[in-house]
Structures are given as C-alpha cells and as structure tokens.
Amino acid sequence: MITDDTIVALSSGTGGAIAVIRMSGEQCAEICDRVVRSAKGRSVATSKGYTMLYGDVVEADGSVIDDAVVAIYKAPHSYTGEDMVEITVHASRYIIRRTIARLVEAGARAATAGEFTARAFLAGRMDLSQAEAVADIIASHDRATHHLASRQMRGGYSDELQGLRGRLLHLAAMLELELDFGEEDVEFADRSELRTLMAEIAEKIESLTSSFALGRAIKEGVGVAIVGRPNAGKSTLLNTLLHDQRAIVSDVAGTTRDVIEEHLDIDGVDFRFIDTAGLHSSNDMLEQMGMERSRKAIEEAHIILALVDGTTLPKSTEEAKNSVLEVLGEIGCGADERCLVVINKCDVAVCDCSAVAEKLDAVLPHPAVTISAKSGVGVDELMQGISAMIDSQRIYTDAVTVSGARHYEALVRAAEALARARENLNIASPEMTARDIREVLDLLGTITGEVTSDQILSEIFSKFCIGK
C-alpha cells in the first residue's frame, strides 16, 4: 500500500444538502490552500488542528465553484493518524466532482476503497478487527447490527483476544525456556497449571466460536422460512406480518411457485421472512422447481415456521396432534431446534387448536403457536415466539459475539491447534506443544492484525466504500 502520498475522496453519503470531501496525507494542507481561498486570508497549512476555516473553492482561473468550510486535523490526532482536512460543500454532483477534480489537479490522488481506514490501521490508530467493524457500522441496518459493530469498533472484541494472547504468550515463553535448558532436565512451567490454563483458554475460544451462529444471523438478517402444505396460509401470514399485500393470495392451492423474501424489524433485530412454495407431490415442473427452492430455503433458514392448516385437522385432539406431526415429518423439521409449529385458521377449525398445541408442546422443541393469519389473531404472540428463538440479548451483554466469517475460521483453526497442544503436553512433548501454541497465537493475531499479509489487507479493505 502506498501511504506517503495525499489521497482524496467524497466521504459523506449522497442525497443530502451538504457533502464532505476528505483528504489525508502530508501535503493535504498545502493542496487545500491551492484550491480553497480563505475569506480572511488565512492558510490551512498554518492553522492549528481542530479549527475550521471558511472560504471559496476556486477554479485555476480564480472563478468560484462554491463556498466551503474546511475542518483541519493534525497528525497524529486524526482518523488516519496523518494530517487531514475535511472540506464541506453543497451536495451538488457538479460541485463535488469539480472540487475533487481541482484537488487532484493540485496534487492529491483519488483514494481507493477503504484506503482511509487502511491508513488508520497501518498508523496504529485501530487494530484490524476494529477496522473491519467500521465497514459493519456503516452497513448496520437495525439496533442489533449497530450495537454489534459499535462494540467491536470500540475494542471489546480486541480486548478479549488480547487477553487470550497474553496468557498464551506466557505459556509459550515458559515452554520455550525449558527447551533452552533441555540438557539440564528442568521444568519452568507447572504441568498441572498449564493443563488448567489451556482448558480455560479452549473453553473461551469455544464460547467465541459458538457465538458465530447468532452473530452471523444478526449481521445478515435472521432467515425465517414459512413452510407447509399448499393453501396453509403462508402468503397470507407474510402479508399480515408486513401489513402489506406483498404476496399473491388465492384459494387455489399452489399459487406461490417461487420464493418471496421480505424484511421485518422485531425488537431491533432484522428478520428475513421467506414465503415458500407449498410442499406436496406434483408432476408440474414449475411447482417442482418452486418446491426445490423451498427446500433450499429450509436448509439455510435460522428459523422454520411450520404452518399447518387448522381446518384440515380432525376434531379429536389426539388425532389432530398426530396429523400435525405427520405434516412436520413431510417438512422434515419435527425435532429440529429451528422449527416453530404454527397452527393457522384456528378461528374456523373444527378442532380445539389450543388443546392440540398443548399436546404438541410435550414433543416439540418450542411451544406451538395458534393463529388466524387472515384476521391477525395470535400474530403478536407468534412474533414474540419468533423473537424468543434468537438470543439477541446476548449482544447487549458483556459477552463478545463473533459475526465475521474470517474471524470464525481463525478461531476454529486456533481451537484445533490448541487441542493438539494439549495432547502433546500429555505425552511430555514441550517442543511440539510450544509449536502448536505459537500457531494459536498466530491465528488469533490474524484477527486483530498483529499477524497479517498484504493479500488479507487488500481483501478486507477492498470491500469498503471509497470515502472510508
């Protein structure tokens, strides 16, 4: 990465009244002085940090493009750790384009994706996991994703990993010290203490990796597949949840032949509701294609709403219960922890749907819910049941939640290396144990950036927007 020149880019979003153009680098003040003419003859280069200057953005011939306010930041007390200026102009596309063009003419270079944050990382202003959180916080779309990214950006994740690495460094140092004095047959590390410490660290890594399912669901949106036989009311339920006629509703079975996806915020968490084609035997090629997509949606969903048509159930509670279990068997989610049974059309069913739900509670992973999707009865309780299936409150506690696939993969590999280290310790092999612990240290270091490569950095920052 080139870090000794001056870069420029639009850093604010589009569509507002004003725009912020950011420059970072050793020459940013001098370049700004060539383009912005101060109203009072002041110079950006001679101004103090954390001050503002008012003036005009001008063309090379002196004609005015727009009036502007320049915020001045001096190294190392800036976002990038370098000298920085932020030029605020009116958000006209022409004004933005001409201002950036003038700054490039005056000596700046157009920034690449994520280059400002990359410079902040390289300057030690943040570690790599915090830098990645910057992109996540920009992309956050609800309270949960914002909190998840905000906590990581402020170092909660980094503190956890630094604590693990500190304890592992102590282990490695003690074992490697023994290797230096191998001929003298001495032990600097108590084996019982080492086993206890390694078990504690393994448990902590396991806790972090197990949080990934929640973190990924929160970050990507919790997938909720609405599945069941044709005409069970899946599309009606989706429309009722959204308060909108998003899906076509018809008394004709098999109306839905494709997957429809819509988002809904429940208690600050983004849920992706997926209306699927009804599952049944059919020779119709289009229906078969729709059902194949339904099965894929079921496979990938975090939550499965197994919708059962209450009007098809027999009057006997026991027989109705068995009929529901038969439907679940067809769907393949009877004992699946992701499955929530929803008995629909209870307002016109001949059986006592509530009694059937109570019977089912003894054999299902979650309490069954009874609703009328058409009238809306029971839908609020259903939404509470859906929300309860995701432990979203974890992210508001002190517990660290892993949301990045790169972090998860590094933690899984670290757990494997630590398991080898524990095994080698049991067979009195300090050299191999120390080697494995060093591997764990390297893997944890790739998360925070102590150990990294240009390829990893390029891949991470290329996913950023240009102005960040």
N, C-alpha and C positions, 0 to 999 in steps of 0.2 A: 504493500500500500504506500502511495506517495503521501507524505504528511508534511512536507516542507514548502508547499505552495498554499495559495489562498483560494478557498472554494466558496461558491455562492449558489443559493437555490431558494425558491419560494418555500417557506416553512409553514405557512398557515393554510387552512382549508379554503376551498373555493365557495363562492356564493354569498359571502358576507359583504359588509360595507368597506372594510379595510383589509389590507394584505400585509403580511410581514415577510420581508426578504432577509435572509440570514447570510452573513459572511463570516468565515473563520480562517485565521492564518496570520502569520507575522506581518503581512503587508495590508491587512484589511482596512486599517485606519487611513493609510496613505491613499489606497484605491478609492475609499469612500470620499475623501477630500477632493478627488479629481472629478467626482460625479455629483456630489451634493454641495451646493453653495449655501453656506450658512447665512441666515438673515442678519446676524450681528458680527460677521467676520470671524467667527470662532472656527477652530480647527478640531476635527475629530482626533487627530494624532496627538494634539497637546492637551486634550481634555482628560479629566480624571475618569476612572472607572465608575460605573454605577451612576452616570449622569446622562442627561439627554440633551440633544441639540436639534433645533428647528431650522429648516432651510428648504431649498428647492432642488429637485432632481433636474439636471440640465443636460441638454444635448451638447455635442462637441462644439457647436457654434454658439452656445450660450442660451439658446431658447429653452424655455421651461417645459418640462414634461409633466411635473406635478409637485405639489408641496409635500414635505415629508418630515417625519420625526425619527431621529437616529438615537437608539439606545446603545451605550458604549460599555463594553466589558473588557477588563484587562486580565491577562494570564497571571496566575493560574486559576483565578476565581471566575470561571465561566463554565458553560456546559461542556465544552470540548477541552477545557484546560488551556486553550490558546486565547490570543486576543480575538475578540468577536465584536461585530456590530449587527444590530437588527434594524432594518430600515422599514418604517411603516408608511405605506402609501395607500391611495384609494384603490379599491379592488377591481378596477377596470382591467380587462385582459390586455388591452393595448399598453396601459401604464406599466403593468407588471412585466410584460415582455420587453418593453423598451428599457425599463430600469435595469433588468438583469443583463440585457444586451450591452448597455453602457458600462456596467461593472465589469463585464468580460472584456470589453474593449480597453478598459483601464487597467487590466492585468489579472483579473480573477479567472478561475476556471469553474465551469459548471460542475457541481457536485454529483457524485454517483449515488446510487441508492444506499441509504444508511451510513453515508460517509461521516456525517457529523457525530453520530453515536459511536462509530468505529474509532474516531479520533479520541472521543471521551474515554473509551475503553483503553486504547493504547497509551493515553496520558495518565491512566490510573485513577480516573475520576469515578469509575464504576467497574465491577467485575463483569464477566461475560454473561452470567445468568441475569444480572441486573440490566445489562444492555438488551438482552432478548425481551425482558419484561417491558421495555419502552415500547416495542412494537405491539406487544399484547395490550398495553393500556390504551394505545391509540385505537386498537381494533375492538376494545371492550364494548359490549352492546347491552349490558344489564348490570345490576348491582353486584351480582356474584362474580362475573368475569372481571369487573373493575377492581373489586377487592382482592381477588386472586393475583392479578397483575401488579396492583399497587403494593401489596405486601412483599412480593418478590423484588420489585424495583427498589424498595426501601431497605433491602438487605436481610429480610427474615430468613429466606432460603439460604443465602450465603453464610449467615451466622451459624446455621445448623450444620452445613457442610464443613465449615472451618473448624467447628468443634470436633467433628469426626476425624478430620485430617490431623488435627493436633494430637489426638490420642493415638492415632495410628503411627504418627511420626515418632512418638515416644517408644512404641513397641518396636519399630524398625531399628531405632538407634540402639536400644538395649541388645537386640539380637545381633546386630552387626558388630557391636562392641565385643560380644562373645567370639565372633569369628576372627577378630583381630588378635585375640588371645587364645586361639584354638588349641595350640600346643600345651597350654597350661591347664586345660580342663577346668575352666571356671564358668560360673553362671552369674550373669549380671541381672537376669530377669527371672523372677519367681514364676515357675510354670503354672502354678495354680492361679496366680493373679493374672497371668497372661490369658489363660483359658476363660476366666470370668470376664475380662475386659473385651476379648474378642467376641464372646457370646453376646455381650451388651451391644457392641457395635453392629453385629449381624442382625440383632433384633431391631435396631434403629433403622438400618438400611431396608429391612423387610417392611417396616412401617411406612417408609417413604415410597417404596415401590407399590405397596398395596393401595396407596392413596391415588395412584395414577388413573385408575378407572373413574373415580369421581372427578379428578382434575380435568381429564380429557372430556368427560361428559359436560362439565360446566363450561369449558372453553369452546367446544364445538356446538353446544346445544344438546340437551338431553333428548335422544331419539325415542319417541313413543309411537309404536306401531299399533294401529287399530285394526284388529284382525277378527275373522269369524266367517261363518257361512254367508252366502248371498242373502241380501234383504234383511240382515240382522240389525240394520240401522247405523252402520258405520259412518256413512256420509252425513246422515242427519246429526249424529253426535259431533262430528267435526264442525259442521255449520253452527251448532248450538254453542260449542266451546268458543268459536271465533266471533259469534254474534254477527255472522255474515254468510250469505249463500255462496260459499266458495266451491262446494262440491255439488254435482247434479244429483238430485234426489228423485227417485221414481219407485213406484210399486213393482216395477218389473225387475225381477232378480237378475243380477249380473250387469247392472247399469255401469258400475265402476269397473273399468278394464285396465286402468293404469294407476300408478302410484301418485297421489297428490300430497304435497308436503306444505305445511304452514307453521309459522312460529307463534308462540304464545308465552307471555311472561307470567309466571306464577311465583309469587313471593320473591321476586327479584332474580329468578332463575329462568333462562331461556329454554323452553321445551319445544322440540320439533315434532309436531303431530303429523303422522303419516297415515293417510287413508288408503287402504289396500283393497285389491280386488278380492271378492269372496272366494273362499277355498271350497271346492267341490269337484266332483268328477265331471269332465266335459270333453267333448271332441272338437269344440270350437277352437281353432288355432289362436285367435286373438285372446280368448279367455285363458287359454293355457299360457300364453306369454305374460298376461297380467298376473296370473297366479304364481308364475316363476319369479316375477319381480316382488310379489308379496312375500314369498318365502325368503328371498334375499333381504327384504326389509326386516323380517322377523329375526333373521340371523344377526343383523347388525344393530338392532334396536337395544337401547338400555332398559326400556320398559315395554312390555307387551300387554295391551288391553285386549283381553279375550272377550269379545262381545257375543253374548248369547241372546237369541230372540226368545223372550219370556212367553210369547204366545204359542210357541212350538212345544213347550214343556207340558207333560201330563199333570193332572190335578194332584195326584199323590205326591207328597213332599219327597219321600224316599225315591220314587221313580223319577221325579224331576231332577233330584240330585244326580242320579246315575246318568240321566240324559245329558246333563251339563258336563259330567266327567267324560262322556263319550265325545262330545264336541272338543273338549280340551285335548283328548287323545288324537283327534284328527289334526288339530293345530300343532300338537307336539310340545305343549308348554304346561302340562298339568302340574309337574313338580318343579318347574323352572322358577327360580327365585325372582326372575324378571317379570313373571306373569301375574297380572291382576285381573280376576274374573269380574265382568260387569254384566249383570242380567238386565237387559233392556226391555222396554214396553211393559213394565210391571203394572202400569195403570190399566191395562186391558188383558193381562194374563189371567188364565183360569186358576193357576196355582198360587199359593202364598209365597211370593218371591222372597220376602224377608225370612220366612222359615227355611226355604231352600238355601239361602245364603248362610244361615246359621249352621245348617247341616254341613255345608261345604267348608266352613271355617276350620273344622277338625282335620281336614286332609289337604288343605291348601297352604302355601307359604305366606299368603297375605289374605286378610279378611275380604270376602266378596262384597261387591257394591251393587245395590239395586237402583235403577234409574228409569226415567222416561225421557229419552233424548229429545222427543218431539215437544213435550211440554216443559222440559227443563227441570223436572222434579228429580232431586238427588244428584244433580250435576255438581253443585257446590261441594258435596261430600266426596264425590269422585275426584275432584280437583285436589282436595285435601289428601286423599289417599294416594294420588299420583305424587304429590309433593313429598309425602312421608317416605316414599320409596327411594328418594335421593337424600343422602346425609349432607345436605347443603350447608347445614350449620357448622360443619367441621371447619370450613374455610374462614369462619368468623372467630375461631378459637386460636390458641397459640400453636396448634398443630400445623406443621408445614404440609402443604398439598402440592404434589408434583403434577404439572399439567403439560410439560413438553416431552415429546417422544424422544428427543435426543437425550434429555436428562434421564428418562426412564431406562433407555437402553444402556447408558453408562452405569446406572445403579444396579441393573440386573447383572451385568458383567462383573461389577465390583463384588456383588454378593457371591458369585461363583468363585472368584479369586480368593475371597475371604474364607469360603468353605474349604478350598484347597489348603490354605494356610493353617486352618485349624486341624485338618487331617495330618498335615506334615508335622505339626507340633506334637501330635500324639505319637508319632513314630520317631521322635527325637531327631528331627532334621531342621536345625535352625537356619541353615543356609537356604533351603527351599522355602521355609516359612517366611524368611526375610524377603526373598524374591517375590513371593505372592503378595505380601503386604505392600511392597513397593508398587506392584501392579494396581492394587486397590487405590493407593494414593494417586497414581497417575490418572486412573479412571475418574475419581472424584475431582481431580484437578482439571479435567477437560470440561466439567460443568461450569466451574467458576472462572476458567481461563488461565489458571496457573500453568497448565499444560495444554497447548493448542497448536494449530498449524494454519498456514495461510489458506489452505483449502477449506477448513472448517469456518474460519472467519469470513471468507468470501461467500460461502453458502448461507451463513446466518444473516449477514448484513445486506445481501442482495435481495432479501425478502422485505426489507424496509421500504418506506416511501422515500422519495428523493430528498425532501427537505428535512428528514430526521436522521 
